[in-house]
């Protein structure tokens, strides 16, 4: 019997305060999809075919989101729902997704302890006296 790798679902994290409250869950990418996404990401704003492919991959891998229209109607987590959103909004989701898939670690919580003083600080730096030098 062979090994079947488990597929991960990512809960995306957003640094932009304007996206506070947004919950997006995405499936991971296989290596080929990740490489395709990387290539399309850079040209999607100028190339309509690349943008279409980029958003098709996004639609295929999205599990859920809590996006609503202004009247409170839920926006479906589908290609049509994605197409209803601003480009910058979708690109922010793709950026967070790429970071999650690539395993870019989140910033550390708080400051790290400073530790003890450096040994270099405790080494005397004055020249040796004449009587010890000879």
C-alpha positions in Angstrom: 0.0 0.0 0.0 1.4 3.4 -1.0 1.5 6.6 1.0 -1.1 9.3 0.3 0.2 12.7 1.5 -2.3 14.8 3.5 -3.4 18.0 1.9 -3.3 21.0 4.0 -5.9 23.8 4.3 -4.5 27.2 5.2 -6.2 29.8 7.3 -4.8 33.0 5.7 -3.4 35.8 7.8 -3.6 39.4 6.7 -1.3 42.2 7.9 -3.4 45.0 6.4 -5.7 46.5 9.1 -8.4 47.1 6.4 -8.7 43.3 6.1 -9.3 42.8 9.8 -12.1 40.3 10.2 -11.6 38.6 6.8 -11.4 34.9 7.0 -10.2 32.9 4.0 -9.4 29.2 3.9 -7.5 27.9 1.0 -6.2 24.5 0.0 -2.5 24.1 -0.7 -0.9 24.0 -4.1 1.1 21.3 -5.7 4.5 22.2 -6.9 3.4 22.8 -10.5 0.6 25.1 -9.4 2.8 27.0 -7.1 5.3 27.6 -9.9 2.5 28.6 -12.3 1.1 31.0 -9.7 4.6 32.6 -9.2 4.9 33.2 -13.0 1.4 34.5 -13.4 1.5 36.7 -10.4 4.1 39.1 -11.9 2.2 39.6 -15.2 -1.5 39.3 -14.2 -2.1 43.0 -14.1 -1.0 43.4 -17.8 -1.9 40.0 -19.3 -5.6 39.1 -19.3 -5.0 35.4 -20.0 -2.6 35.2 -17.0 -5.0 37.0 -14.8 -7.8 34.6 -15.8 -5.6 31.6 -15.1 -4.5 33.0 -11.8 -8.1 33.5 -10.6 -9.1 30.1 -11.9 -6.4 28.5 -9.7 -7.6 30.6 -6.8 -11.2 29.6 -7.3 -10.2 26.0 -7.6 -8.3 26.0 -4.3 -10.5 28.3 -2.2 -12.4 26.4 0.6 -14.4 29.3 2.1 -14.4 33.0 2.9 -16.6 35.3 4.8 -16.9 38.0 2.1 -20.3 39.8 1.8 -21.8 42.4 -0.4 -22.7 45.8 1.1 -26.2 44.6 1.7 -25.0 41.6 3.8 -25.5 39.0 1.0 -22.7 36.4 1.1 -20.4 36.4 -1.9 -19.8 32.8 -3.1 -16.3 31.5 -2.9 -16.3 30.8 -6.6 -14.7 32.3 -9.8 -17.8 34.5 -10.2 -17.5 35.7 -6.6 -13.8 36.4 -7.1 -14.5 38.3 -10.2 -16.9 40.6 -8.3 -14.0 41.8 -6.0 -11.5 44.6 -6.5 -8.2 43.4 -8.1 -6.2 44.7 -5.1 -8.4 42.7 -2.7 -7.9 39.4 -4.7 -4.1 40.1 -5.0 -3.9 40.5 -1.2 -5.5 37.1 -0.8 -3.1 35.6 -3.3 -0.1 37.2 -1.5 -1.2 35.8 1.9 -1.9 32.4 0.3 1.6 32.3 -1.3 3.2 33.2 2.0 1.3 30.5 3.8 2.1 27.9 1.2 5.8 28.8 1.0 6.0 28.6 4.8 7.2 32.2 5.4 7.1 32.4 9.2 5.0 35.1 10.8 6.8 37.8 12.8 7.8 36.7 16.3 5.6 37.6 19.2 7.2 40.4 21.3 10.8 41.0 21.9 13.3 38.3 22.6 15.3 38.3 25.8 18.6 40.1 25.6 20.6 37.4 27.2 23.8 38.0 29.2 26.5 40.5 28.5 29.0 39.9 25.6 32.3 38.4 26.7 34.1 41.0 24.5 32.8 43.7 26.8 34.6 42.1 29.8 38.0 41.7 28.1 40.3 44.6 29.1 41.4 46.6 26.1 44.2 48.6 27.8 47.8 47.9 26.7 49.8 45.7 29.1 52.1 47.6 31.5 55.8 47.7 30.6 56.7 45.4 33.5 54.3 42.6 32.3 55.2 43.0 28.6 58.9 42.1 29.0 
